[in-house]
Amino acid sequence: LNFMDKVKKGIEKVSKKDIRRVAQKYLRPDKVQILVVGKKESFDKPLSTLGEVNVIDIKIPPLKSKKKK
């Protein structure tokens, strides 16, 4: 078997019960954070409907052209 066949077989062995068990053990709904990227004007409703919003500006300034000497 090649690597991808082994991965596929491993995934196929995972049951819904396995997923629920692991989710209950490791996922903490009170600690969930959602990252949304995009222009706020393009969303169909305010992000505040999801909970507290912290806006982070990630604009990259334009490159400055270098003049040859």
PDB file of N, CA, C and O in Angstrom:
ATOM      1  N   LEU A   1       0.831  -1.198   0.000  1.00  0.00           N
ATOM      2  CA  LEU A   1       0.000   0.000   0.000  1.00  0.00           C
ATOM      3  C   LEU A   1       0.869   1.254   0.000  1.00  0.00           C
ATOM      4  O   LEU A   1       1.916   1.308   0.647  1.00  0.00           O
ATOM      5  N   ASN A   2       0.413   2.250  -0.735  1.00  0.00           N
ATOM      6  CA  ASN A   2       1.148   3.510  -0.676  1.00  0.00           C
ATOM      7  C   ASN A   2       0.629   4.353   0.490  1.00  0.00           C
ATOM      8  O   ASN A   2      -0.356   3.999   1.139  1.00  0.00           O
ATOM      9  N   PHE A   3       1.290   5.442   0.737  1.00  0.00           N
ATOM     10  CA  PHE A   3       0.970   6.293   1.889  1.00  0.00           C
ATOM     11  C   PHE A   3      -0.492   6.738   1.890  1.00  0.00           C
ATOM     12  O   PHE A   3      -1.166   6.645   2.916  1.00  0.00           O
ATOM     13  N   MET A   4      -0.987   7.220   0.748  1.00  0.00           N
ATOM     14  CA  MET A   4      -2.359   7.735   0.693  1.00  0.00           C
ATOM     15  C   MET A   4      -3.385   6.629   0.929  1.00  0.00           C
ATOM     16  O   MET A   4      -4.436   6.877   1.520  1.00  0.00           O
ATOM     17  N   ASP A   5      -3.092   5.419   0.475  1.00  0.00           N
ATOM     18  CA  ASP A   5      -4.000   4.296   0.746  1.00  0.00           C
ATOM     19  C   ASP A   5      -4.074   4.022   2.244  1.00  0.00           C
ATOM     20  O   ASP A   5      -5.147   3.742   2.778  1.00  0.00           O
ATOM     21  N   LYS A   6      -2.934   4.104   2.915  1.00  0.00           N
ATOM     22  CA  LYS A   6      -2.903   3.880   4.366  1.00  0.00           C
ATOM     23  C   LYS A   6      -3.694   4.966   5.097  1.00  0.00           C
ATOM     24  O   LYS A   6      -4.445   4.680   6.030  1.00  0.00           O
ATOM     25  N   VAL A   7      -3.518   6.204   4.663  1.00  0.00           N
ATOM     26  CA  VAL A   7      -4.254   7.316   5.278  1.00  0.00           C
ATOM     27  C   VAL A   7      -5.750   7.116   5.087  1.00  0.00           C
ATOM     28  O   VAL A   7      -6.526   7.269   6.030  1.00  0.00           O
ATOM     29  N   LYS A   8      -6.153   6.775   3.877  1.00  0.00           N
ATOM     30  CA  LYS A   8      -7.576   6.568   3.578  1.00  0.00           C
ATOM     31  C   LYS A   8      -8.156   5.456   4.443  1.00  0.00           C
ATOM     32  O   LYS A   8      -9.238   5.612   5.009  1.00  0.00           O
ATOM     33  N   LYS A   9      -7.453   4.349   4.550  1.00  0.00           N
ATOM     34  CA  LYS A   9      -7.933   3.230   5.368  1.00  0.00           C
ATOM     35  C   LYS A   9      -8.060   3.645   6.835  1.00  0.00           C
ATOM     36  O   LYS A   9      -9.011   3.259   7.515  1.00  0.00           O
ATOM     37  N   GLY A  10      -7.095   4.435   7.319  1.00  0.00           N
ATOM     38  CA  GLY A  10      -7.156   4.914   8.696  1.00  0.00           C
ATOM     39  C   GLY A  10      -8.361   5.801   8.935  1.00  0.00           C
ATOM     40  O   GLY A  10      -9.038   5.678   9.955  1.00  0.00           O
ATOM     41  N   ILE A  11      -8.626   6.692   7.998  1.00  0.00           N
ATOM     42  CA  ILE A  11      -9.774   7.600   8.122  1.00  0.00           C
ATOM     43  C   ILE A  11     -11.078   6.818   8.080  1.00  0.00           C
ATOM     44  O   ILE A  11     -12.011   7.114   8.826  1.00  0.00           O
ATOM     45  N   GLU A  12     -11.141   5.829   7.216  1.00  0.00           N
ATOM     46  CA  GLU A  12     -12.365   5.028   7.086  1.00  0.00           C
ATOM     47  C   GLU A  12     -12.686   4.246   8.356  1.00  0.00           C
ATOM     48  O   GLU A  12     -13.839   3.873   8.573  1.00  0.00           O
ATOM     49  N   LYS A  13     -11.696   3.995   9.188  1.00  0.00           N
ATOM     50  CA  LYS A  13     -11.911   3.261  10.441  1.00  0.00           C
ATOM     51  C   LYS A  13     -12.512   4.138  11.540  1.00  0.00           C
ATOM     52  O   LYS A  13     -13.025   3.621  12.532  1.00  0.00           O
ATOM     53  N   VAL A  14     -12.453   5.455  11.371  1.00  0.00           N
ATOM     54  CA  VAL A  14     -12.954   6.380  12.391  1.00  0.00           C
ATOM     55  C   VAL A  14     -14.480   6.404  12.352  1.00  0.00           C
ATOM     56  O   VAL A  14     -15.080   6.612  11.298  1.00  0.00           O
ATOM     57  N   SER A  15     -15.093   6.192  13.502  1.00  0.00           N
ATOM     58  CA  SER A  15     -16.559   6.174  13.586  1.00  0.00           C
ATOM     59  C   SER A  15     -17.090   7.504  14.123  1.00  0.00           C
ATOM     60  O   SER A  15     -16.330   8.326  14.636  1.00  0.00           O
ATOM     61  N   LYS A  16     -18.392   7.701  13.999  1.00  0.00           N
ATOM     62  CA  LYS A  16     -19.030   8.890  14.576  1.00  0.00           C
ATOM     63  C   LYS A  16     -18.830   8.898  16.088  1.00  0.00           C
ATOM     64  O   LYS A  16     -18.634   9.950  16.695  1.00  0.00           O
ATOM     65  N   LYS A  17     -18.883   7.723  16.677  1.00  0.00           N
ATOM     66  CA  LYS A  17     -18.685   7.607  18.125  1.00  0.00           C
ATOM     67  C   LYS A  17     -17.272   8.063  18.508  1.00  0.00           C
ATOM     68  O   LYS A  17     -17.092   8.739  19.521  1.00  0.00           O
ATOM     69  N   ASP A  18     -16.272   7.694  17.701  1.00  0.00           N
ATOM     70  CA  ASP A  18     -14.891   8.127  17.947  1.00  0.00           C
ATOM     71  C   ASP A  18     -14.793   9.649  17.900  1.00  0.00           C
ATOM     72  O   ASP A  18     -14.162  10.266  18.759  1.00  0.00           O
ATOM     73  N   ILE A  19     -15.416  10.242  16.901  1.00  0.00           N
ATOM     74  CA  ILE A  19     -15.358  11.698  16.737  1.00  0.00           C
ATOM     75  C   ILE A  19     -16.016  12.397  17.918  1.00  0.00           C
ATOM     76  O   ILE A  19     -15.467  13.363  18.448  1.00  0.00           O
ATOM     77  N   ARG A  20     -17.186  11.920  18.337  1.00  0.00           N
ATOM     78  CA  ARG A  20     -17.877  12.516  19.491  1.00  0.00           C
ATOM     79  C   ARG A  20     -17.033  12.400  20.755  1.00  0.00           C
ATOM     80  O   ARG A  20     -16.921  13.357  21.521  1.00  0.00           O
ATOM     81  N   ARG A  21     -16.444  11.233  20.973  1.00  0.00           N
ATOM     82  CA  ARG A  21     -15.636  10.997  22.178  1.00  0.00           C
ATOM     83  C   ARG A  21     -14.452  11.965  22.229  1.00  0.00           C
ATOM     84  O   ARG A  21     -14.189  12.577  23.264  1.00  0.00           O
ATOM     85  N   VAL A  22     -13.752  12.099  21.127  1.00  0.00           N
ATOM     86  CA  VAL A  22     -12.585  12.984  21.086  1.00  0.00           C
ATOM     87  C   VAL A  22     -13.018  14.447  21.198  1.00  0.00           C
ATOM     88  O   VAL A  22     -12.360  15.234  21.879  1.00  0.00           O
ATOM     89  N   ALA A  23     -14.114  14.817  20.539  1.00  0.00           N
ATOM     90  CA  ALA A  23     -14.610  16.194  20.618  1.00  0.00           C
ATOM     91  C   ALA A  23     -14.984  16.555  22.047  1.00  0.00           C
ATOM     92  O   ALA A  23     -14.659  17.645  22.518  1.00  0.00           O
ATOM     93  N   GLN A  24     -15.667  15.646  22.741  1.00  0.00           N
ATOM     94  CA  GLN A  24     -16.056  15.918  24.128  1.00  0.00           C
ATOM     95  C   GLN A  24     -14.835  16.044  25.032  1.00  0.00           C
ATOM     96  O   GLN A  24     -14.858  16.787  26.013  1.00  0.00           O
ATOM     97  N   LYS A  25     -13.784  15.330  24.707  1.00  0.00           N
ATOM     98  CA  LYS A  25     -12.584  15.377  25.535  1.00  0.00           C
ATOM     99  C   LYS A  25     -11.778  16.655  25.298  1.00  0.00           C
ATOM    100  O   LYS A  25     -11.269  17.245  26.251  1.00  0.00           O
ATOM    101  N   TYR A  26     -11.656  17.090  24.037  1.00  0.00           N
ATOM    102  CA  TYR A  26     -10.724  18.167  23.712  1.00  0.00           C
ATOM    103  C   TYR A  26     -11.353  19.513  23.356  1.00  0.00           C
ATOM    104  O   TYR A  26     -10.712  20.546  23.549  1.00  0.00           O
ATOM    105  N   LEU A  27     -12.573  19.536  22.848  1.00  0.00           N
ATOM    106  CA  LEU A  27     -13.170  20.811  22.447  1.00  0.00           C
ATOM    107  C   LEU A  27     -13.884  21.457  23.622  1.00  0.00           C
ATOM    108  O   LEU A  27     -14.659  20.804  24.321  1.00  0.00           O
ATOM    109  N   ARG A  28     -13.626  22.730  23.835  1.00  0.00           N
ATOM    110  CA  ARG A  28     -14.225  23.486  24.929  1.00  0.00           C
ATOM    111  C   ARG A  28     -15.024  24.645  24.341  1.00  0.00           C
ATOM    112  O   ARG A  28     -14.443  25.660  23.955  1.00  0.00           O
ATOM    113  N   PRO A  29     -16.357  24.507  24.266  1.00  0.00           N
ATOM    114  CA  PRO A  29     -17.179  25.566  23.670  1.00  0.00           C
ATOM    115  C   PRO A  29     -16.954  26.940  24.296  1.00  0.00           C
ATOM    116  O   PRO A  29     -17.075  27.954  23.608  1.00  0.00           O
ATOM    117  N   ASP A  30     -16.631  26.992  25.581  1.00  0.00           N
ATOM    118  CA  ASP A  30     -16.404  28.283  26.239  1.00  0.00           C
ATOM    119  C   ASP A  30     -15.067  28.899  25.846  1.00  0.00           C
ATOM    120  O   ASP A  30     -14.800  30.050  26.190  1.00  0.00           O
ATOM    121  N   LYS A  31     -14.223  28.160  25.136  1.00  0.00           N
ATOM    122  CA  LYS A  31     -12.912  28.665  24.719  1.00  0.00           C
ATOM    123  C   LYS A  31     -12.812  28.881  23.209  1.00  0.00           C
ATOM    124  O   LYS A  31     -11.755  29.256  22.703  1.00  0.00           O
ATOM    125  N   VAL A  32     -13.907  28.645  22.493  1.00  0.00           N
ATOM    126  CA  VAL A  32     -13.883  28.742  21.035  1.00  0.00           C
ATOM    127  C   VAL A  32     -13.671  30.184  20.598  1.00  0.00           C
ATOM    128  O   VAL A  32     -14.261  31.110  21.154  1.00  0.00           O
ATOM    129  N   GLN A  33     -12.823  30.358  19.598  1.00  0.00           N
ATOM    130  CA  GLN A  33     -12.618  31.661  18.987  1.00  0.00           C
ATOM    131  C   GLN A  33     -12.796  31.494  17.489  1.00  0.00           C
ATOM    132  O   GLN A  33     -12.369  30.493  16.913  1.00  0.00           O
ATOM    133  N   ILE A  34     -13.420  32.467  16.866  1.00  0.00           N
ATOM    134  CA  ILE A  34     -13.669  32.424  15.432  1.00  0.00           C
ATOM    135  C   ILE A  34     -12.878  33.546  14.779  1.00  0.00           C
ATOM    136  O   ILE A  34     -12.932  34.693  15.222  1.00  0.00           O
ATOM    137  N   LEU A  35     -12.153  33.215  13.737  1.00  0.00           N
ATOM    138  CA  LEU A  35     -11.404  34.213  12.979  1.00  0.00           C
ATOM    139  C   LEU A  35     -12.127  34.433  11.660  1.00  0.00           C
ATOM    140  O   LEU A  35     -12.332  33.495  10.889  1.00  0.00           O
ATOM    141  N   VAL A  36     -12.511  35.672  11.407  1.00  0.00           N
ATOM    142  CA  VAL A  36     -13.197  36.026  10.168  1.00  0.00           C
ATOM    143  C   VAL A  36     -12.320  37.027   9.442  1.00  0.00           C
ATOM    144  O   VAL A  36     -11.891  38.023  10.026  1.00  0.00           O
ATOM    145  N   VAL A  37     -12.054  36.768   8.177  1.00  0.00           N
ATOM    146  CA  VAL A  37     -11.203  37.646   7.387  1.00  0.00           C
ATOM    147  C   VAL A  37     -12.020  38.201   6.230  1.00  0.00           C
ATOM    148  O   VAL A  37     -12.717  37.457   5.541  1.00  0.00           O
ATOM    149  N   GLY A  38     -11.933  39.496   6.021  1.00  0.00           N
ATOM    150  CA  GLY A  38     -12.636  40.111   4.901  1.00  0.00           C
ATOM    151  C   GLY A  38     -13.082  41.521   5.238  1.00  0.00           C
ATOM    152  O   GLY A  38     -12.819  42.032   6.327  1.00  0.00           O
ATOM    153  N   LYS A  39     -13.751  42.128   4.298  1.00  0.00           N
ATOM    154  CA  LYS A  39     -14.271  43.482   4.501  1.00  0.00           C
ATOM    155  C   LYS A  39     -15.599  43.390   5.233  1.00  0.00           C
ATOM    156  O   LYS A  39     -16.503  42.674   4.802  1.00  0.00           O
ATOM    157  N   LYS A  40     -15.716  44.111   6.334  1.00  0.00           N
ATOM    158  CA  LYS A  40     -16.938  44.006   7.137  1.00  0.00           C
ATOM    159  C   LYS A  40     -18.177  44.408   6.348  1.00  0.00           C
ATOM    160  O   LYS A  40     -19.276  43.940   6.644  1.00  0.00           O
ATOM    161  N   GLU A  41     -18.013  45.270   5.349  1.00  0.00           N
ATOM    162  CA  GLU A  41     -19.152  45.698   4.538  1.00  0.00           C
ATOM    163  C   GLU A  41     -19.712  44.544   3.701  1.00  0.00           C
ATOM    164  O   GLU A  41     -20.867  44.587   3.280  1.00  0.00           O
ATOM    165  N   SER A  42     -18.904  43.523   3.462  1.00  0.00           N
ATOM    166  CA  SER A  42     -19.353  42.433   2.588  1.00  0.00           C
ATOM    167  C   SER A  42     -20.090  41.317   3.330  1.00  0.00           C
ATOM    168  O   SER A  42     -20.611  40.404   2.689  1.00  0.00           O
ATOM    169  N   PHE A  43     -20.147  41.366   4.659  1.00  0.00           N
ATOM    170  CA  PHE A  43     -20.871  40.343   5.415  1.00  0.00           C
ATOM    171  C   PHE A  43     -22.358  40.664   5.412  1.00  0.00           C
ATOM    172  O   PHE A  43     -22.747  41.832   5.409  1.00  0.00           O
ATOM    173  N   ASP A  44     -23.186  39.630   5.412  1.00  0.00           N
ATOM    174  CA  ASP A  44     -24.632  39.850   5.325  1.00  0.00           C
ATOM    175  C   ASP A  44     -25.262  40.320   6.631  1.00  0.00           C
ATOM    176  O   ASP A  44     -26.382  40.829   6.626  1.00  0.00           O
ATOM    177  N   LYS A  45     -24.558  40.157   7.750  1.00  0.00           N
ATOM    178  CA  LYS A  45     -25.055  40.682   9.026  1.00  0.00           C
ATOM    179  C   LYS A  45     -23.856  41.055   9.894  1.00  0.00           C
ATOM    180  O   LYS A  45     -22.750  40.571   9.655  1.00  0.00           O
ATOM    181  N   PRO A  46     -24.059  41.906  10.894  1.00  0.00           N
ATOM    182  CA  PRO A  46     -22.936  42.334  11.737  1.00  0.00           C
ATOM    183  C   PRO A  46     -22.269  41.146  12.438  1.00  0.00           C
ATOM    184  O   PRO A  46     -22.949  40.230  12.901  1.00  0.00           O
ATOM    185  N   LEU A  47     -20.958  41.168  12.512  1.00  0.00           N
ATOM    186  CA  LEU A  47     -20.230  40.094  13.188  1.00  0.00           C
ATOM    187  C   LEU A  47     -20.562  40.030  14.668  1.00  0.00           C
ATOM    188  O   LEU A  47     -20.373  38.990  15.299  1.00  0.00           O
ATOM    189  N   SER A  48     -21.048  41.116  15.226  1.00  0.00           N
ATOM    190  CA  SER A  48     -21.388  41.130  16.651  1.00  0.00           C
ATOM    191  C   SER A  48     -22.493  40.127  16.978  1.00  0.00           C
ATOM    192  O   SER A  48     -22.695  39.793  18.145  1.00  0.00           O
ATOM    193  N   THR A  49     -23.210  39.644  15.963  1.00  0.00           N
ATOM    194  CA  THR A  49     -24.222  38.613  16.223  1.00  0.00           C
ATOM    195  C   THR A  49     -23.573  37.301  16.645  1.00  0.00           C
ATOM    196  O   THR A  49     -24.245  36.424  17.188  1.00  0.00           O
ATOM    197  N   LEU A  50     -22.266  37.158  16.400  1.00  0.00           N
ATOM    198  CA  LEU A  50     -21.533  35.952  16.804  1.00  0.00           C
ATOM    199  C   LEU A  50     -20.967  36.066  18.214  1.00  0.00           C
ATOM    200  O   LEU A  50     -20.559  35.066  18.802  1.00  0.00           O
ATOM    201  N   GLY A  51     -20.942  37.272  18.754  1.00  0.00           N
ATOM    202  CA  GLY A  51     -20.362  37.496  20.076  1.00  0.00           C
ATOM    203  C   GLY A  51     -19.452  38.704  20.049  1.00  0.00           C
ATOM    204  O   GLY A  51     -19.558  39.557  19.167  1.00  0.00           O
ATOM    205  N   GLU A  52     -18.553  38.773  21.024  1.00  0.00           N
ATOM    206  CA  GLU A  52     -17.621  39.898  21.126  1.00  0.00           C
ATOM    207  C   GLU A  52     -16.725  39.949  19.891  1.00  0.00           C
ATOM    208  O   GLU A  52     -16.242  38.918  19.424  1.00  0.00           O
ATOM    209  N   VAL A  53     -16.506  41.155  19.364  1.00  0.00           N
ATOM    210  CA  VAL A  53     -15.695  41.335  18.165  1.00  0.00           C
ATOM    211  C   VAL A  53     -14.459  42.147  18.507  1.00  0.00           C
ATOM    212  O   VAL A  53     -14.559  43.205  19.129  1.00  0.00           O
ATOM    213  N   ASN A  54     -13.304  41.663  18.106  1.00  0.00           N
ATOM    214  CA  ASN A  54     -12.043  42.391  18.224  1.00  0.00           C
ATOM    215  C   ASN A  54     -11.498  42.569  16.821  1.00  0.00           C
ATOM    216  O   ASN A  54     -11.126  41.591  16.172  1.00  0.00           O
ATOM    217  N   VAL A  55     -11.445  43.804  16.343  1.00  0.00           N
ATOM    218  CA  VAL A  55     -10.975  44.083  14.992  1.00  0.00           C
ATOM    219  C   VAL A  55      -9.459  44.229  15.011  1.00  0.00           C
ATOM    220  O   VAL A  55      -8.902  44.948  15.841  1.00  0.00           O
ATOM    221  N   ILE A  56      -8.807  43.546  14.095  1.00  0.00           N
ATOM    222  CA  ILE A  56      -7.357  43.631  13.953  1.00  0.00           C
ATOM    223  C   ILE A  56      -7.073  44.093  12.531  1.00  0.00           C
ATOM    224  O   ILE A  56      -7.460  43.424  11.573  1.00  0.00           O
ATOM    225  N   ASP A  57      -6.403  45.226  12.388  1.00  0.00           N
ATOM    226  CA  ASP A  57      -6.072  45.754  11.067  1.00  0.00           C
ATOM    227  C   ASP A  57      -4.816  45.051  10.561  1.00  0.00           C
ATOM    228  O   ASP A  57      -3.751  45.148  11.172  1.00  0.00           O
ATOM    229  N   ILE A  58      -4.948  44.353   9.456  1.00  0.00           N
ATOM    230  CA  ILE A  58      -3.790  43.632   8.916  1.00  0.00           C
ATOM    231  C   ILE A  58      -3.390  44.170   7.544  1.00  0.00           C
ATOM    232  O   ILE A  58      -2.807  43.453   6.731  1.00  0.00           O
ATOM    233  N   LYS A  59      -3.707  45.423   7.300  1.00  0.00           N
ATOM    234  CA  LYS A  59      -3.341  46.016   6.014  1.00  0.00           C
ATOM    235  C   LYS A  59      -1.825  46.025   5.869  1.00  0.00           C
ATOM    236  O   LYS A  59      -1.091  46.320   6.813  1.00  0.00           O
ATOM    237  N   ILE A  60      -1.388  45.701   4.685  1.00  0.00           N
ATOM    238  CA  ILE A  60       0.045  45.716   4.393  1.00  0.00           C
ATOM    239  C   ILE A  60       0.325  46.998   3.626  1.00  0.00           C
ATOM    240  O   ILE A  60      -0.280  47.241   2.582  1.00  0.00           O
ATOM    241  N   PRO A  61       1.240  47.823   4.134  1.00  0.00           N
ATOM    242  CA  PRO A  61       1.522  49.082   3.437  1.00  0.00           C
ATOM    243  C   PRO A  61       2.139  48.804   2.062  1.00  0.00           C
ATOM    244  O   PRO A  61       2.830  47.801   1.882  1.00  0.00           O
ATOM    245  N   PRO A  62       1.891  49.690   1.097  1.00  0.00           N
ATOM    246  CA  PRO A  62       2.469  49.491  -0.234  1.00  0.00           C
ATOM    247  C   PRO A  62       3.992  49.573  -0.186  1.00  0.00           C
ATOM    248  O   PRO A  62       4.571  50.256   0.658  1.00  0.00           O
ATOM    249  N   LEU A  63       4.616  48.866  -1.106  1.00  0.00           N
ATOM    250  CA  LEU A  63       6.073  48.907  -1.183  1.00  0.00           C
ATOM    251  C   LEU A  63       6.525  50.273  -1.666  1.00  0.00           C
ATOM    252  O   LEU A  63       5.884  50.886  -2.520  1.00  0.00           O
ATOM    253  N   LYS A  64       7.622  50.737  -1.117  1.00  0.00           N
ATOM    254  CA  LYS A  64       8.190  52.004  -1.561  1.00  0.00           C
ATOM    255  C   LYS A  64       9.130  51.696  -2.716  1.00  0.00           C
ATOM    256  O   LYS A  64       9.938  50.770  -2.647  1.00  0.00           O
ATOM    257  N   SER A  65       9.013  52.481  -3.773  1.00  0.00           N
ATOM    258  CA  SER A  65       9.896  52.237  -4.919  1.00  0.00           C
ATOM    259  C   SER A  65      11.283  52.770  -4.599  1.00  0.00           C
ATOM    260  O   SER A  65      11.446  53.819  -3.974  1.00  0.00           O
ATOM    261  N   LYS A  66      12.274  52.015  -5.048  1.00  0.00           N
ATOM    262  CA  LYS A  66      13.663  52.433  -4.830  1.00  0.00           C
ATOM    263  C   LYS A  66      14.147  53.139  -6.087  1.00  0.00           C
ATOM    264  O   LYS A  66      14.015  52.629  -7.199  1.00  0.00           O
ATOM    265  N   LYS A  67      14.711  54.324  -5.884  1.00  0.00           N
ATOM    266  CA  LYS A  67      15.262  55.067  -7.014  1.00  0.00           C
ATOM    267  C   LYS A  67      16.700  54.640  -7.223  1.00  0.00           C
ATOM    268  O   LYS A  67      17.468  54.515  -6.269  1.00  0.00           O
ATOM    269  N   LYS A  68      17.059  54.415  -8.484  1.00  0.00           N
ATOM    270  CA  LYS A  68      18.443  54.041  -8.796  1.00  0.00           C
ATOM    271  C   LYS A  68      19.326  55.266  -8.691  1.00  0.00           C
ATOM    272  O   LYS A  68      18.934  56.371  -9.064  1.00  0.00           O
ATOM    273  N   LYS A  69      20.524  55.052  -8.176  1.00  0.00           N
ATOM    274  CA  LYS A  69      21.467  56.167  -8.013  1.00  0.00           C
ATOM    275  C   LYS A  69      22.386  56.255  -9.193  1.00  0.00           C
ATOM    276  O   LYS A  69      23.250  57.131  -9.240  1.00  0.00           O
TER     277      LYS A  69
END
